[in-house]
């Protein structure tokens, strides 16, 4: 346990934790900044525990990368249930990774275990959210995925007010994986969502 944001971030980067419980109102570095910096380096699950209960605070925390948001005061049973849910997702992801580490789409190879996208032997740097979003689309090739489905799959949250974050990350992805002069890998289906087609 640490009592300020800077020390907490340093410890989180030094060691591999299955889950981090994070307050937003911390001295030296607030919880939002801790999450932002942590997401650049790690894929650790984070649950925010805070007294800040506005919708904007909740949306901001989840947009920044938190996997859960609990408002104080809370019942310990709620926290334990959320922790169990996250660990179940971890078990599912580990089983999936061990059975098939690589997914290929056109000239892109997705190394699921290492969360890397590779083209012609060169790694395309992606954040955790970008990789998870791309992997979700590739795993469902030829199927339209709605913003709500992608939000629930990648951000583990289904508030409609947040769906614009999907559009933002699609733009990020296109900027990184698309080849100039060629059609985008990820196609927009107006009024529905996004799709990657096998013979795009």
C-alpha atoms as a printed R data frame, in Angstrom:
    type eleno elety resid chain resno       x       y       z
1   ATOM     1    CA   UNK     A     1   0.000   0.000   0.000
2   ATOM     2    CA   UNK     A     2   1.182   3.507  -0.802
3   ATOM     3    CA   UNK     A     3  -0.256   6.866   0.218
4   ATOM     4    CA   UNK     A     4   0.577   9.167  -2.689
5   ATOM     5    CA   UNK     A     5   0.142   8.877  -6.426
6   ATOM     6    CA   UNK     A     6   3.781   9.138  -7.407
7   ATOM     7    CA   UNK     A     7   4.936   6.365  -5.088
8   ATOM     8    CA   UNK     A     8   1.991   4.225  -6.125
9   ATOM     9    CA   UNK     A     9   2.830   4.583  -9.804
10  ATOM    10    CA   UNK     A    10   6.492   3.745  -9.203
11  ATOM    11    CA   UNK     A    11   5.558   0.597  -7.314
12  ATOM    12    CA   UNK     A    12   2.990  -0.428  -9.935
13  ATOM    13    CA   UNK     A    13   5.609  -0.101 -12.674
14  ATOM    14    CA   UNK     A    14   8.269  -1.980 -10.709
15  ATOM    15    CA   UNK     A    15   6.140  -5.038  -9.908
16  ATOM    16    CA   UNK     A    16   3.465  -7.063 -11.679
17  ATOM    17    CA   UNK     A    17   0.134  -6.870  -9.880
18  ATOM    18    CA   UNK     A    18  -3.029  -8.738 -10.859
19  ATOM    19    CA   UNK     A    19  -5.192  -5.825  -9.735
20  ATOM    20    CA   UNK     A    20  -4.745  -2.319  -8.336
21  ATOM    21    CA   UNK     A    21  -7.252  -0.498  -6.100
22  ATOM    22    CA   UNK     A    22  -6.792   3.219  -6.683
23  ATOM    23    CA   UNK     A    23  -8.163   6.356  -5.038
24  ATOM    24    CA   UNK     A    24  -8.486   9.452  -7.216
25  ATOM    25    CA   UNK     A    25  -7.723  12.061  -4.570
26  ATOM    26    CA   UNK     A    26  -4.054  11.422  -3.905
27  ATOM    27    CA   UNK     A    27  -1.238  13.848  -3.069
28  ATOM    28    CA   UNK     A    28   1.607  14.526  -5.541
29  ATOM    29    CA   UNK     A    29  -0.202  12.840  -8.463
30  ATOM    30    CA   UNK     A    30  -3.952  12.279  -8.771
31  ATOM    31    CA   UNK     A    31  -5.481   8.951  -9.684
32  ATOM    32    CA   UNK     A    32  -6.316   9.985 -13.259
33  ATOM    33    CA   UNK     A    33  -2.664  10.690 -14.002
34  ATOM    34    CA   UNK     A    34  -1.588   7.445 -12.328
35  ATOM    35    CA   UNK     A    35  -3.901   5.493 -14.649
36  ATOM    36    CA   UNK     A    36  -2.769   7.411 -17.724
37  ATOM    37    CA   UNK     A    37   0.897   6.699 -17.090
38  ATOM    38    CA   UNK     A    38   0.284   3.118 -16.017
39  ATOM    39    CA   UNK     A    39  -1.623   2.371 -19.235
40  ATOM    40    CA   UNK     A    40   1.408   3.395 -21.295
41  ATOM    41    CA   UNK     A    41   3.522   0.645 -19.740
42  ATOM    42    CA   UNK     A    42   1.287  -2.069 -18.307
43  ATOM    43    CA   UNK     A    43  -1.989  -3.894 -18.803
44  ATOM    44    CA   UNK     A    44  -2.789  -4.138 -15.088
45  ATOM    45    CA   UNK     A    45  -6.450  -4.113 -14.095
46  ATOM    46    CA   UNK     A    46  -7.495  -1.089 -12.019
47  ATOM    47    CA   UNK     A    47 -10.571  -0.468  -9.869
48  ATOM    48    CA   UNK     A    48 -11.085   3.127  -8.750
49  ATOM    49    CA   UNK     A    49 -12.397   3.552  -5.196
50  ATOM    50    CA   UNK     A    50 -13.331   7.150  -4.453
51  ATOM    51    CA   UNK     A    51 -15.810   9.544  -2.863
52  ATOM    52    CA   UNK     A    52 -16.206  11.380  -6.187
53  ATOM    53    CA   UNK     A    53 -19.625  10.275  -7.399
54  ATOM    54    CA   UNK     A    54 -20.578  12.501 -10.344
55  ATOM    55    CA   UNK     A    55 -21.343  10.920 -13.708
56  ATOM    56    CA   UNK     A    56 -18.492  12.931 -15.240
57  ATOM    57    CA   UNK     A    57 -16.029  11.542 -12.693
58  ATOM    58    CA   UNK     A    58 -17.176   7.987 -13.409
59  ATOM    59    CA   UNK     A    59 -17.011   8.462 -17.176
60  ATOM    60    CA   UNK     A    60 -13.587  10.112 -16.955
61  ATOM    61    CA   UNK     A    61 -12.186   7.342 -14.782
62  ATOM    62    CA   UNK     A    62 -13.386   4.601 -17.108
63  ATOM    63    CA   UNK     A    63 -12.306   6.517 -20.207
64  ATOM    64    CA   UNK     A    64  -8.829   6.857 -18.732
65  ATOM    65    CA   UNK     A    65  -8.556   3.082 -18.482
66  ATOM    66    CA   UNK     A    66 -10.057   1.919 -15.189
67  ATOM    67    CA   UNK     A    67 -11.810  -1.453 -15.270
68  ATOM    68    CA   UNK     A    68 -14.227  -0.586 -12.483
69  ATOM    69    CA   UNK     A    69 -15.421   2.390 -10.428
70  ATOM    70    CA   UNK     A    70 -16.775   2.116  -6.885
71  ATOM    71    CA   UNK     A    71 -18.087   5.091  -4.919
72  ATOM    72    CA   UNK     A    72 -17.488   5.386  -1.180
73  ATOM    73    CA   UNK     A    73 -19.100   4.340   1.061
74  ATOM    74    CA   UNK     A    74 -19.580   0.869  -0.373
75  ATOM    75    CA   UNK     A    75 -20.291  -2.654   0.808
76  ATOM    76    CA   UNK     A    76 -17.260  -4.918   0.912
77  ATOM    77    CA   UNK     A    77 -19.377  -7.547  -0.867
78  ATOM    78    CA   UNK     A    78 -19.611  -5.245  -3.900
79  ATOM    79    CA   UNK     A    79 -15.846  -4.808  -4.031
80  ATOM    80    CA   UNK     A    80 -15.240  -8.543  -3.706
81  ATOM    81    CA   UNK     A    81 -17.775  -9.274  -6.454
82  ATOM    82    CA   UNK     A    82 -16.031  -6.840  -8.806
83  ATOM    83    CA   UNK     A    83 -12.649  -8.356  -8.002
84  ATOM    84    CA   UNK     A    84 -13.982 -11.850  -8.718
85  ATOM    85    CA   UNK     A    85 -15.434 -10.657 -12.033
86  ATOM    86    CA   UNK     A    86 -12.068  -9.240 -13.087
87  ATOM    87    CA   UNK     A    87 -10.239 -12.412 -12.110
88  ATOM    88    CA   UNK     A    88 -12.716 -14.446 -14.158
89  ATOM    89    CA   UNK     A    89 -11.902 -12.282 -17.180
90  ATOM    90    CA   UNK     A    90  -8.201 -12.794 -16.514
91  ATOM    91    CA   UNK     A    91  -8.671 -16.578 -16.460
92  ATOM    92    CA   UNK     A    92 -10.606 -16.494 -19.735
93  ATOM    93    CA   UNK     A    93  -7.977 -14.315 -21.401
94  ATOM    94    CA   UNK     A    94  -5.123 -16.515 -20.172
95  ATOM    95    CA   UNK     A    95  -6.844 -19.635 -21.491
96  ATOM    96    CA   UNK     A    96  -7.421 -17.957 -24.828
97  ATOM    97    CA   UNK     A    97  -3.806 -16.784 -25.000
98  ATOM    98    CA   UNK     A    98  -2.406 -20.218 -24.211
99  ATOM    99    CA   UNK     A    99  -4.478 -21.883 -26.926
100 ATOM   100    CA   UNK     A   100  -3.714 -19.414 -29.704
101 ATOM   101    CA   UNK     A   101  -1.240 -16.587 -29.392
102 ATOM   102    CA   UNK     A   102  -1.363 -15.358 -32.970
103 ATOM   103    CA   UNK     A   103  -4.163 -13.986 -35.091
104 ATOM   104    CA   UNK     A   104  -3.513 -12.973 -38.692
105 ATOM   105    CA   UNK     A   105  -5.454 -10.502 -40.796
106 ATOM   106    CA   UNK     A   106  -4.123  -9.597 -44.234
107 ATOM   107    CA   UNK     A   107  -0.546  -8.442 -43.626
108 ATOM   108    CA   UNK     A   108  -1.065  -7.873 -39.903
109 ATOM   109    CA   UNK     A   109  -0.219 -10.437 -37.241
110 ATOM   110    CA   UNK     A   110  -1.617  -9.943 -33.763
111 ATOM   111    CA   UNK     A   111   0.416 -11.531 -30.993
112 ATOM   112    CA   UNK     A   112  -2.297 -11.803 -28.366
113 ATOM   113    CA   UNK     A   113   0.005 -12.908 -25.569
114 ATOM   114    CA   UNK     A   114   2.397  -9.973 -26.001
115 ATOM   115    CA   UNK     A   115  -0.318  -7.572 -27.188
116 ATOM   116    CA   UNK     A   116   1.650  -6.607 -30.280
117 ATOM   117    CA   UNK     A   117   0.664  -5.905 -33.890
118 ATOM   118    CA   UNK     A   118   3.329  -6.875 -36.424
119 ATOM   119    CA   UNK     A   119   3.588  -6.054 -40.129
120 ATOM   120    CA   UNK     A   120   6.470  -7.371 -42.259
121 ATOM   121    CA   UNK     A   121   8.475  -8.134 -39.139
122 ATOM   122    CA   UNK     A   122   8.057  -4.637 -37.684
123 ATOM   123    CA   UNK     A   123   6.076  -4.021 -34.520
124 ATOM   124    CA   UNK     A   124   3.382  -1.347 -34.651
125 ATOM   125    CA   UNK     A   125   3.189   0.251 -31.200
126 ATOM   126    CA   UNK     A   126  -0.329   0.040 -29.769
127 ATOM   127    CA   UNK     A   127  -1.674   0.888 -26.337
128 ATOM   128    CA   UNK     A   128  -3.593  -1.745 -24.367
129 ATOM   129    CA   UNK     A   129  -6.948  -0.283 -25.420
130 ATOM   130    CA   UNK     A   130  -5.942   0.032 -29.072
131 ATOM   131    CA   UNK     A   131  -4.783  -3.577 -29.185
132 ATOM   132    CA   UNK     A   132  -7.884  -4.890 -27.436
133 ATOM   133    CA   UNK     A   133 -10.103  -2.927 -29.832
134 ATOM   134    CA   UNK     A   134  -8.282  -4.209 -32.919
135 ATOM   135    CA   UNK     A   135  -8.276  -7.767 -31.595
136 ATOM   136    CA   UNK     A   136 -12.021  -7.622 -30.918
137 ATOM   137    CA   UNK     A   137 -12.681  -6.578 -34.518
138 ATOM   138    CA   UNK     A   138 -10.308  -9.173 -35.996
139 ATOM   139    CA   UNK     A   139 -11.807 -11.966 -33.880
140 ATOM   140    CA   UNK     A   140 -15.219 -11.009 -35.286
141 ATOM   141    CA   UNK     A   141 -14.161 -10.546 -38.918
142 ATOM   142    CA   UNK     A   142 -17.078  -9.969 -41.321
143 ATOM   143    CA   UNK     A   143 -19.366  -9.088 -38.402
144 ATOM   144    CA   UNK     A   144 -20.494  -5.574 -37.579
145 ATOM   145    CA   UNK     A   145 -19.678  -4.697 -33.976
146 ATOM   146    CA   UNK     A   146 -21.713  -1.894 -32.461
147 ATOM   147    CA   UNK     A   147 -20.125   0.814 -30.358
148 ATOM   148    CA   UNK     A   148 -21.915  -0.597 -27.330
149 ATOM   149    CA   UNK     A   149 -20.492  -4.078 -27.959
150 ATOM   150    CA   UNK     A   150 -16.976  -2.707 -28.362
151 ATOM   151    CA   UNK     A   151 -17.370  -0.553 -25.266
152 ATOM   152    CA   UNK     A   152 -18.459  -3.548 -23.197
153 ATOM   153    CA   UNK     A   153 -15.724  -5.778 -24.664
154 ATOM   154    CA   UNK     A   154 -12.781  -3.379 -24.453
155 ATOM   155    CA   UNK     A   155 -13.725  -0.946 -21.687
156 ATOM   156    CA   UNK     A   156 -15.852  -3.408 -19.693
157 ATOM   157    CA   UNK     A   157 -18.563  -0.778 -19.443
158 ATOM   158    CA   UNK     A   158 -21.841  -0.189 -21.258
159 ATOM   159    CA   UNK     A   159 -22.911   3.389 -20.570
160 ATOM   160    CA   UNK     A   160 -24.234   4.897 -23.788
161 ATOM   161    CA   UNK     A   161 -22.793   8.297 -22.859
162 ATOM   162    CA   UNK     A   162 -19.325   6.871 -23.350
163 ATOM   163    CA   UNK     A   163 -19.685   5.466 -26.842
164 ATOM   164    CA   UNK     A   164 -17.787   8.359 -28.428
165 ATOM   165    CA   UNK     A   165 -14.589   6.984 -26.904
166 ATOM   166    CA   UNK     A   166 -14.860   4.078 -29.359
167 ATOM   167    CA   UNK     A   167 -14.817   6.502 -32.297
168 ATOM   168    CA   UNK     A   168 -11.769   8.247 -30.873
169 ATOM   169    CA   UNK     A   169  -9.827   4.993 -30.550
170 ATOM   170    CA   UNK     A   170 -10.873   3.846 -34.027
171 ATOM   171    CA   UNK     A   171  -9.251   7.031 -35.351
172 ATOM   172    CA   UNK     A   172  -6.116   6.285 -33.341
173 ATOM   173    CA   UNK     A   173  -6.007   2.748 -34.757
174 ATOM   174    CA   UNK     A   174  -6.520   3.838 -38.340
175 ATOM   175    CA   UNK     A   175  -3.690   6.308 -37.998
176 ATOM   176    CA   UNK     A   176  -1.359   3.531 -36.883
177 ATOM   177    CA   UNK     A   177  -2.311   0.469 -38.936
178 ATOM   178    CA   UNK     A   178  -3.647   1.842 -42.225
179 ATOM   179    CA   UNK     A   179  -1.350   1.974 -45.244
180 ATOM   180    CA   UNK     A   180  -1.343   5.381 -47.013
181 ATOM   181    CA   UNK     A   181  -3.179   5.259 -50.329
182 ATOM   182    CA   UNK     A   182  -5.064   2.066 -49.474
183 ATOM   183    CA   UNK     A   183  -8.535   1.501 -48.088
184 ATOM   184    CA   UNK     A   184  -8.795   1.458 -44.305
185 ATOM   185    CA   UNK     A   185  -8.741  -1.932 -42.602
186 ATOM   186    CA   UNK     A   186 -11.604  -0.838 -40.344
187 ATOM   187    CA   UNK     A   187 -14.803   0.122 -42.152
188 ATOM   188    CA   UNK     A   188 -17.568   2.276 -40.697
189 ATOM   189    CA   UNK     A   189 -21.104   0.919 -41.046
190 ATOM   190    CA   UNK     A   190 -23.239   4.034 -40.758
191 ATOM   191    CA   UNK     A   191 -25.730   3.936 -37.918
192 ATOM   192    CA   UNK     A   192 -24.417   0.601 -36.665
193 ATOM   193    CA   UNK     A   193 -20.725   0.427 -35.818
194 ATOM   194    CA   UNK     A   194 -17.511  -0.949 -37.294
195 ATOM   195    CA   UNK     A   195 -16.415  -4.010 -39.248
196 ATOM   196    CA   UNK     A   196 -13.252  -5.639 -40.563
197 ATOM   197    CA   UNK     A   197 -14.000  -7.607 -43.721
198 ATOM   198    CA   UNK     A   198 -12.036 -10.701 -44.704
199 ATOM   199    CA   UNK     A   199 -11.603  -9.537 -48.291
200 ATOM   200    CA   UNK     A   200 -11.505  -5.816 -47.599
